[in-house]
Protein backbone atom coordinates (compact mmCIF):
# COMPACT_ATOMS: atom_id res chain seq x y z
CA UNK A 1 0.00 0.00 0.00
CA UNK A 2 1.28 3.44 -0.90
CA UNK A 3 0.89 6.50 1.25
CA UNK A 4 2.28 9.86 2.31
CA UNK A 5 4.51 8.78 5.24
CA UNK A 6 6.61 6.36 3.23
CA UNK A 7 9.19 5.38 5.84
CA UNK A 8 6.46 4.91 8.45
CA UNK A 9 4.55 2.85 5.89
CA UNK A 10 7.54 0.59 5.32
CA UNK A 11 8.03 -0.03 9.04
CA UNK A 12 4.31 -0.70 9.52
CA UNK A 13 4.22 -3.12 6.59
CA UNK A 14 7.24 -5.11 7.77
CA UNK A 15 5.80 -5.39 11.29
CA UNK A 16 2.62 -7.12 10.09
CA UNK A 17 1.45 -10.36 11.65
CA UNK A 18 2.00 -13.72 9.97
CA UNK A 19 -1.35 -13.75 8.19
CA UNK A 20 -0.77 -10.31 6.69
CA UNK A 21 2.79 -11.15 5.69
CA UNK A 22 1.48 -14.33 4.07
CA UNK A 23 -0.79 -12.18 1.89
CA UNK A 24 2.18 -10.00 0.91
CA UNK A 25 4.15 -13.09 -0.11
CA UNK A 26 1.17 -14.42 -2.10
CA UNK A 27 1.04 -11.17 -4.07
CA UNK A 28 4.77 -11.20 -4.64
CA UNK A 29 4.53 -14.80 -5.82
CA UNK A 30 2.02 -13.72 -8.46
CA UNK A 31 4.28 -10.87 -9.56
CA UNK A 32 7.19 -13.30 -9.86
CA UNK A 33 5.06 -15.69 -11.93
CA UNK A 34 3.98 -12.93 -14.29
CA UNK A 35 7.55 -11.68 -14.62
CA UNK A 36 8.82 -15.18 -15.48
CA UNK A 37 6.09 -15.66 -18.09
CA UNK A 38 6.13 -12.24 -19.70
CA UNK A 39 9.56 -10.85 -18.89
CA UNK A 40 11.84 -13.41 -20.49
CA UNK A 41 12.19 -16.55 -18.39
CA UNK A 42 13.41 -17.64 -14.94
CA UNK A 43 16.93 -16.15 -14.96
CA UNK A 44 16.89 -12.73 -13.22
CA UNK A 45 20.15 -11.78 -14.95
CA UNK A 46 18.46 -12.16 -18.33
CA UNK A 47 15.03 -10.91 -17.23
CA UNK A 48 15.14 -7.34 -15.89
CA UNK A 49 11.47 -7.41 -14.96
CA UNK A 50 12.02 -10.48 -12.80
CA UNK A 51 15.18 -8.96 -11.31
CA UNK A 52 13.20 -5.91 -10.18
CA UNK A 53 10.47 -8.09 -8.64
CA UNK A 54 13.07 -10.19 -6.82
CA UNK A 55 14.62 -7.01 -5.40
CA UNK A 56 11.16 -5.87 -4.28
CA UNK A 57 10.53 -9.26 -2.66
CA UNK A 58 13.82 -9.09 -0.78
CA UNK A 59 12.99 -5.59 0.49
CA UNK A 60 9.77 -7.12 1.88
CA UNK A 61 11.87 -9.73 3.72
CA UNK A 62 10.59 -12.58 1.56
CA UNK A 63 12.98 -15.50 2.26
CA UNK A 64 15.38 -16.39 -0.54
CA UNK A 65 14.20 -20.01 -0.66
CA UNK A 66 10.60 -18.83 -1.02
CA UNK A 67 11.65 -16.56 -3.90
CA UNK A 68 13.53 -19.45 -5.55
CA UNK A 69 10.56 -21.79 -5.18
CA UNK A 70 8.25 -19.20 -6.72
CA UNK A 71 10.55 -18.80 -9.71
CA UNK A 72 10.94 -22.56 -10.21
CA UNK A 73 7.20 -23.12 -9.88
CA UNK A 74 6.45 -20.44 -12.46
CA UNK A 75 9.13 -21.77 -14.84
CA UNK A 76 7.96 -25.36 -14.50
CA UNK A 77 4.29 -24.54 -15.04
CA UNK A 78 4.54 -21.45 -17.20
CA UNK A 79 1.43 -22.24 -19.25
CA UNK A 80 -0.66 -22.38 -16.08
CA UNK A 81 0.16 -18.77 -15.16
CA UNK A 82 -3.07 -17.15 -16.30
CA UNK A 83 -3.47 -14.08 -14.14
CA UNK A 84 -4.90 -10.97 -15.76
CA UNK A 85 -3.92 -7.49 -14.68
CA UNK A 86 -6.54 -4.81 -14.20
CA UNK A 87 -6.76 -1.34 -12.69
CA UNK A 88 -9.73 0.17 -10.86
CA UNK A 89 -10.13 3.84 -9.99
CA UNK A 90 -12.50 5.74 -7.77
CA UNK A 91 -12.99 7.96 -4.76
CA UNK A 92 -12.91 7.28 -1.06
CA UNK A 93 -14.52 9.39 1.66
CA UNK A 94 -13.77 13.09 1.50
CA UNK A 95 -12.85 12.87 -2.17
CA UNK A 96 -9.67 10.85 -1.64
CA UNK A 97 -8.47 9.53 -5.01
CA UNK A 98 -7.82 5.77 -5.03
CA UNK A 99 -6.19 3.49 -7.61
CA UNK A 100 -6.31 -0.29 -7.18
CA UNK A 101 -4.13 -2.61 -9.25
CA UNK A 102 -4.92 -6.33 -9.31
CA UNK A 103 -3.72 -9.66 -10.67
CA UNK A 104 -6.62 -12.07 -10.88
CA UNK A 105 -7.78 -15.34 -12.38
CA UNK A 106 -11.43 -14.26 -12.08
CA UNK A 107 -12.21 -10.68 -13.10
CA UNK A 108 -15.87 -10.94 -12.11
CA UNK A 109 -14.99 -11.94 -8.54
CA UNK A 110 -12.31 -9.31 -8.21
CA UNK A 111 -14.42 -6.48 -9.63
CA UNK A 112 -17.18 -7.33 -7.16
CA UNK A 113 -14.77 -7.40 -4.24
CA UNK A 114 -13.20 -4.06 -5.18
CA UNK A 115 -16.61 -2.43 -5.65
CA UNK A 116 -17.70 -3.78 -2.25
CA UNK A 117 -14.58 -2.30 -0.58
CA UNK A 118 -15.25 1.12 -2.10
CA UNK A 119 -18.93 1.03 -1.09
CA UNK A 120 -18.28 -0.16 2.49
CA UNK A 121 -15.63 2.53 2.81
CA UNK A 122 -18.03 5.30 1.92
CA UNK A 123 -16.57 5.73 -1.55
CA UNK A 124 -17.51 4.94 -5.12
CA UNK A 125 -15.86 3.11 -7.98
CA UNK A 126 -15.35 5.32 -11.01
CA UNK A 127 -14.46 4.97 -14.66
CA UNK A 128 -11.01 4.27 -16.08
CA UNK A 129 -8.92 7.44 -15.89
CA UNK A 130 -11.14 9.30 -13.43
CA UNK A 131 -8.30 9.80 -10.92
CA UNK A 132 -5.11 8.45 -12.54
CA UNK A 133 -4.51 11.80 -14.25
CA UNK A 134 -3.69 13.23 -10.82
CA UNK A 135 -0.93 10.67 -10.19
CA UNK A 136 2.52 10.33 -11.76
CA UNK A 137 4.05 6.89 -12.35
CA UNK A 138 7.64 6.87 -11.12
CA UNK A 139 10.33 4.60 -9.80
CA UNK A 140 10.73 5.08 -6.04
CA UNK A 141 13.64 3.75 -4.00
CA UNK A 142 13.93 4.24 -0.25
CA UNK A 143 17.27 3.97 1.55
CA UNK A 144 17.29 4.22 5.32
CA UNK A 145 19.95 6.39 6.91
CA UNK A 146 22.69 4.42 8.60
CA UNK A 147 26.38 4.01 9.23
CA UNK A 148 28.44 3.95 6.09
CA UNK A 149 25.88 5.67 3.87
CA UNK A 150 27.18 9.01 2.63
CA UNK A 151 24.41 11.32 1.41
CA UNK A 152 26.52 13.11 -1.21
CA UNK A 153 27.93 9.89 -2.63
CA UNK A 154 24.50 8.30 -2.82
CA UNK A 155 23.07 11.37 -4.53
CA UNK A 156 25.85 11.39 -7.14
CA UNK A 157 25.60 7.64 -7.67
CA UNK A 158 21.87 7.73 -8.32
CA UNK A 159 22.02 10.86 -10.47
CA UNK A 160 24.67 9.28 -12.69
CA UNK A 161 22.48 6.18 -13.03
CA UNK A 162 19.45 8.21 -14.16
CA UNK A 163 17.58 9.36 -11.05
CA UNK A 164 15.66 12.63 -11.41
CA UNK A 165 15.04 13.53 -7.76
CA UNK A 166 16.81 12.91 -4.45
CA UNK A 167 14.97 13.80 -1.22
CA UNK A 168 16.90 13.70 2.06
CA UNK A 169 14.74 13.05 5.12
CA UNK A 170 15.46 12.41 8.77
CA UNK A 171 14.84 8.67 8.36
CA UNK A 172 16.76 8.30 5.12
CA UNK A 173 16.65 9.08 1.41
CA UNK A 174 13.85 8.93 -1.14
CA UNK A 175 15.02 8.56 -4.73
CA UNK A 176 12.72 9.13 -7.72
CA UNK A 177 13.45 7.86 -11.20
CA UNK A 178 11.68 7.82 -14.55
CA UNK A 179 10.10 4.38 -15.00
CA UNK A 180 12.51 3.73 -17.87
CA UNK A 181 15.53 4.31 -15.60
CA UNK A 182 14.26 2.51 -12.49
CA UNK A 183 16.08 -0.77 -13.11
CA UNK A 184 19.39 0.97 -13.81
CA UNK A 185 19.23 3.11 -10.68
CA UNK A 186 18.16 0.20 -8.50
CA UNK A 187 20.99 -1.91 -9.90
CA UNK A 188 23.55 0.84 -9.27
CA UNK A 189 22.53 1.04 -5.62
CA UNK A 190 22.61 -2.74 -5.29
CA UNK A 191 26.05 -2.95 -6.94
CA UNK A 192 27.33 -0.36 -4.44
CA UNK A 193 26.28 -2.66 -1.61
CA UNK A 194 23.74 -0.21 -0.22
CA UNK A 195 20.64 -1.87 1.30
CA UNK A 196 17.26 -0.60 0.12
CA UNK A 197 14.23 -0.38 2.38
CA UNK A 198 12.01 -0.58 -0.69
CA UNK A 199 12.32 -0.38 -4.45
CA UNK A 200 9.26 -0.26 -6.69
CA UNK A 201 7.46 1.49 -9.49
CA UNK A 202 4.63 3.43 -7.87
CA UNK A 203 1.99 6.08 -8.47
CA UNK A 204 2.81 9.39 -6.74
CA UNK A 205 -0.09 11.79 -6.07
CA UNK A 206 0.28 15.34 -7.37
CA UNK A 207 -1.97 16.66 -4.58
CA UNK A 208 -3.03 15.38 -1.17
CA UNK A 209 -6.41 15.27 0.60
CA UNK A 210 -6.81 15.53 4.39
CA UNK A 211 -9.60 13.68 6.21
CA UNK A 212 -10.79 15.39 9.37
CA UNK A 213 -13.99 13.79 10.67
CA UNK A 214 -14.02 10.55 12.69
CA UNK A 215 -16.53 9.03 10.26
CA UNK A 216 -14.34 9.73 7.23
CA UNK A 217 -11.30 8.27 8.98
CA UNK A 218 -13.25 5.16 9.97
CA UNK A 219 -14.54 4.68 6.44
CA UNK A 220 -11.13 5.12 4.85
CA UNK A 221 -9.57 2.58 7.18
CA UNK A 222 -12.42 0.18 6.36
CA UNK A 223 -11.83 0.53 2.63
CA UNK A 224 -8.07 -0.01 2.89
CA UNK A 225 -8.50 -2.98 5.25
CA UNK A 226 -10.88 -4.72 2.84
CA UNK A 227 -8.53 -4.15 -0.08
CA UNK A 228 -5.54 -5.29 1.98
CA UNK A 229 -7.31 -8.57 2.80
CA UNK A 230 -7.98 -9.38 -0.88
CA UNK A 231 -5.23 -11.57 -2.36
CA UNK A 232 -6.10 -10.36 -5.86
CA UNK A 233 -5.15 -6.78 -4.95
CA UNK A 234 -1.51 -6.10 -5.70
CA UNK A 235 -1.22 -2.39 -4.96
CA UNK A 236 -3.37 0.45 -3.68
CA UNK A 237 -2.41 4.08 -4.29
CA UNK A 238 -4.20 7.03 -2.74
CA UNK A 239 -3.72 10.68 -1.87
CA UNK A 240 -4.85 10.58 1.74
CA UNK A 241 -2.47 13.01 3.41
CA UNK A 242 -0.57 11.97 6.50
CA UNK A 243 -1.53 8.31 6.40
CA UNK A 244 0.17 5.18 5.06
Beta strands, then each sheet from edge to edge (+ up, - down):
strand 1: 84-91
strand 2: 97-104
strand 3: 124-125
strand 4: 135-144
strand 5: 163-168
strand 6: 172-177
strand 7: 198-205
strand 8: 233-238
sheet 1: 3+ 1- 2+ 8-
sheet 2: 5+ 6- 4+ 7-
end
